Amino acid sequence: MAPNASGLRELDHERLVTKCLSVLVLADKVLRPGGSLICKYWYGALACKLQQRLSSMFQDVRTVKPRASRKETAELFFPARMFKMR
């Protein structure tokens, strides 16, 4: 899932991170212990908040920029593995 891009970098970043945080609420309800999730985001001020939230829910959280992603884009991914049951 991703919101439609507005062309305004900070606004689009905020929308993506907000969407990811919403998905984490759902993940907390549906993921089994050991489950995985991947969040796409654009680099920006809220990325740290998203990474911290993921790290509190998953044992392994990394930052990945796939080779297929254009170098000039701010597109990054947080693959999160090993969901911790609350």
N, C-alpha and C positions, 0 to 999 in steps of 0.2 A: 504494500500500500504506500502511496505517496500522494501528497496534495499537489494540485496543479501549480506549476511554477509561475510566479508573478513577474519574474525578471528582477526583483529587488532582492539582492543577495541576503541581507540580514533577515528580512521577512520570510523568505523561503527557508532559510536555516532554522528559524524559530518554529515555523510550521512543521518541518520534518522532525525536529526534536520533540515537539509536542505530540506528534503522531506516535513516535516511538515510545514516549512515556505512557501514552494511552494503551499501547499494545502490551506494555509491561504489567498493567493492571489485569488485563485479560490473561496473560501468560501465568501470572500468579495463581489464577483459578483453574487453568486447564493443563499446564505442563506437569508431567510426572517428574519425580526426582531423577536427575541425570539428563533431563531434556535439554534441547538446544534452541537457540533463537539467533537470528541475524538482523541487525538494524542498519539501514542505510541512512547516512546523514551527510550534510555538507559542513565542512569545517567552519567553526565559528565559536562565539563566546559560550554557548550552552553545551558544547560537546563534553566538557568536563563533568557537568551535572549528569548528563546521560550516562557517561562511563562510570561514575560513582554509583549510580542507581543500579546499573547492570552488575557491577562488582559486588554489590550487597546481595544480589539474587543468584549469581552464578559463580562457580569456582574459577573458571577460566574465561577471561575477556581480553580480546586482542583488537588491535587496530589494523585494518587491511585496506590497501588500495590495489585492486586487481590490475594486472597488466592490460586487460581489455579496456580499462577506464582511461579516457584521454588524460594526458599529463596536465593539461591546463585547467581541468575541472577540480572543484573542491570536494568532489564526491569521495566518501570514505565509508567503510563498513565496520561495525562492531560484531564479529561473530562471538557469541556467548555460549559456552558449553557447561555442562554439569550443573543443571538447575538445583538449587538448594531448597528443600521443602521447609516451609515456615511452620 
